[in-house]
């Protein structure tokens, strides 16, 4: 995984949601859509000086998972302990926070704590995901970008605390949402926009029912507005 491949994933997700690729580069996209997501931060391996990526910022000493695993033994020879200071000083020899932790995963970059996933960029606490970028605490999702605490997503952007969503943008605390924008506290919606607290609806805008053709005419305007925002 590299920045070019990460942007390709972003573009695939955008195509699934808006029918158009991202008009922004990767860094600008992150600033616009992942500004409030807890993402891994670049730190330095305290043993080698290499750049690495950590989810936790509660440490001052880090070691990359590959370097931690390469050390033959972490046991120390026994020494006399006469004070708490002695313990703390000896502990410093082994007390490193492991970074870039990934388990049974491939093509994972700038990420930490990733399980059974593939093609992951700048994400944390994700499992069973494929093709995700700028995500935190997502599972069983694919082509998902700038989302957090959610599962079973596909082709989604900015989905929070939700599940079973597809081809949707800006969904909060909702489930079974498809082809929709700006949804909050709702369930089982298809082709809806700016809706909250409703269930089993389609072609609704701001909790108002529209005819199919009317809905799609307005959706074109909304899509242009989203992609044209500076």
C-alpha positions, 0 to 999 in steps of 0.5 A: 500500500502507498498513497497512490493506492490509498487514493484509488480506494478513496476514489472507488468509494466515492464512485460507489457513493456519488458516481464520481471520483474524489476531486481532492488529493489524499491529504486534502481529503483527510483534512476535509473528511477525517478531521475528527477521527482518531487516526494513528500518529507518526512517532519514532522507533526508540530502538532504531530511529525509524518512522512508525505509526502508533495508535496510543500517544500515552508513551514516549518509547516505541518499538515497531512490531517487526523489531519487537518480534526480531529480538531474540529474548526480552528476559533480563538477567536477575539483579538486586532490587533495593528500591522502586527507583531500581525497578523503574530503571530496569523496566525502562530497558524493556518498556516500549509500546509496540507500534504498527501492530497487525495480525493476519493482515496484508498491505497495511500501512500507517496503521495500528491494531489491525486484524485479519484485514487487507489493503488498509491505510492510516487506520486503527482498531479495525478487523476483517476489513478490506480497502479502507482508509482513515477509519477507526474501530470498523469491522467487516467493511470494505471500500469504507473511508473516514468512518468510525465505530461501525460495521458491515459497511460497503462504499461508505464515507463518514459513517459513525456508530452505524451498521449494515450501510452501503453507498452512503455518506454522512450516516450517524447512529443508523442501520440498514441505510443504502444510497443515502446522504445525511442520515441520523438515528434512522433505520431501513432507508433507501435513497433518502437524504437529510432524514432523521428518526424515520424507518422503512422509507425511500425517496424522502428528503428532510423527512418529506416524501417525494416522487422518485423522479423529483427525488433524483433531480434534487439528489443531483443538486445535493451531489454537486453541492457536496463535491463542490464544497471548498 
